[in-house]
Amino acid sequence: GDDIIVHSLYEREPVPLPVSHTPVPASFAVFKLAPPLGEVALLDPTELEASASAAGVTVAVNEHGELCGLHKLGGAGVSQRCVLRCTRLAVQRALEVT
């Protein structure tokens, strides 16, 4: 049905929420450089580095390398190549910490 019933702790034993494949976020500061260098993405930037960057990208992946989320910050565009490079680095980071 369409009804939602919320039971108190006295009416029913709480059921733990099963959380599997926990996303691991990795943040990047993207700096625009003169051609032919293009873009440089810095993993886990400090606050100062992030504020000096042209854009920011956060990639969340799980321990299986599956993309869980992608967030782009800042006004500058970020190339597809840079996003893919950030994603590969995020997968490596997720494997290290899980």
N, C-alpha and C positions, 0 to 999 in steps of 0.2 A: 503494500500500500504506500500511500504518500505520507503517512504519519511518522513522526520521529518521537521516540520515547526516551527520555533521559531518566535513568534509575539512580537513586541515591546509593551511597556506599553501604547502607544498611539493608537495601533491598536485594542487591546482587554483588557478588565478588567482582572486582575490576578485572578486565581481560587486558593483558599487556598488548600493546601495539607492536606487531611484528615489523621490524625494520631490517630489511636486507639490502644489500648492494648500496651501502651508504655513499652518497656523493662526496667527493673530495675536491674542494675548490682550489684553484691556482690562479693567482692574480698576476697580471702583467702590466707594465708601463711601456707604451709604444712611443718611440722617438723617431721622428722623421729626419733622415739624413740626406745630404746632397746625392744626386745620381753619381755613380751607379749603385751606391750602397743601399738606397731605398729606406727600409724600416728596420729598426732594431727593437726587439721585445725583451724587456728585463723582467725576470721572474722574481716574485716577492719583493716589489719595490718598497723602499722606505717612504714615509709621508712626503719628504722633500723631493725624492725622485718622482713620485707619482704626480706631485703638483707641477713639476717642470716638464712632464711628458705632454705629447700632443693628444694622446688618447689612452684609455685603459681598457683592458679586456680581462674578464674573469671567465674561466672555463671550469665547469664541474663535471668530473667523470667518476665512474665507479671502478672497483678493482678489476672489472672485466674489460675496461677500456671503452665502456659505453658512455656516450655523451648524455649527461643529465641536465645540463644548463649552460647557456652562453650569454654573457652580458657585456655589451660594449658601452664604454663611458667616454665622454668628451666629444668635442666638435669635429675633430679631424677624422677623415675616413681611414679605414684599416683594410689593407688588401686581403684578398682571399688566401694568398700564400702565407701571409703573416698569421692569420687566424688558424690555418692548418698547422703551422709550425708551433703555435701556442698550444694547440690541442694535443699534438704529439708530446710536447714537454709536460703537459698536465697529466697525460696517461702515465708517463715515466714517474712523475711525482706520486701519483695515486698508488702505483705499485710499490714504491719505497715506504709509504706510510701505512699500508694496510697489511 
